[in-house]
Amino acid sequence: MDGALPLILVEGVLVFGGVLAFAWWQFRDLRRERERAAAKQTAAQAETPASDGGADAAYEGSERFSTTKR
């Protein structure tokens, strides 16, 4: 058992290091994806007109949501 202890410790360090490297890689990838999504959303907002009319524009001309009396 004592002869295998250094090998067990080396294997443990390698496994622990691999887990840490994988976690770092995944968190790095998540950060990049969030940045891409934020940039895409910012670009999409820049392309749409500033005065889109809000939710009322979708119902414009609808009898149910009309503000005029008949």
C-alpha positions in Angstrom: 0.0 0.0 0.0 2.8 2.4 0.9 4.5 1.9 -2.5 1.3 2.9 -4.3 0.7 6.1 -2.3 2.6 8.4 -4.6 0.8 7.0 -7.6 -2.6 7.5 -5.9 -1.7 11.1 -5.0 -0.5 11.9 -8.5 -3.7 10.4 -9.9 -5.8 12.4 -7.4 -4.1 15.6 -8.4 -4.5 14.9 -12.1 -8.2 14.1 -11.7 -8.8 17.2 -9.5 -6.9 19.4 -12.0 -8.9 18.0 -14.8 -12.2 18.8 -13.0 -11.0 22.3 -12.3 -9.9 22.8 -15.9 -13.2 21.5 -17.2 -15.2 23.8 -14.8 -13.1 26.8 -15.9 -13.7 26.0 -19.6 -17.4 25.7 -19.1 -17.7 29.0 -17.1 -15.6 30.7 -19.8 -17.9 29.3 -22.5 -21.0 30.5 -20.6 -19.6 34.0 -20.2 -18.9 34.2 -23.9 -22.4 32.9 -24.8 -23.9 35.6 -22.5 -21.8 38.3 -24.1 -22.8 37.1 -27.6 -26.5 37.1 -26.6 -26.2 40.5 -25.1 -24.5 41.9 -28.2 -27.1 40.2 -30.5 -29.9 41.7 -28.4 -28.3 45.2 -28.4 -27.9 44.9 -32.2 -31.5 43.9 -32.6 -32.7 46.8 -30.5 -30.6 49.2 -32.5 -32.2 47.9 -35.7 -35.8 48.3 -34.6 -37.4 51.8 -34.7 -37.4 53.7 -31.4 -41.2 54.4 -31.4 -42.7 51.0 -32.1 -46.0 51.9 -30.5 -45.7 49.4 -27.8 -48.4 46.8 -27.2 -51.2 49.0 -28.5 -49.7 49.0 -32.0 -50.5 45.3 -32.3 -54.2 45.9 -31.7 -54.5 49.0 -33.8 -57.7 48.8 -35.7 -59.1 46.1 -33.6 -62.8 46.7 -32.5 -62.2 45.2 -29.1 -59.5 47.6 -28.2 -60.8 50.6 -30.0 -60.9 53.9 -28.0 -63.7 55.4 -30.1 -67.3 55.0 -29.2 -69.7 53.6 -31.8 
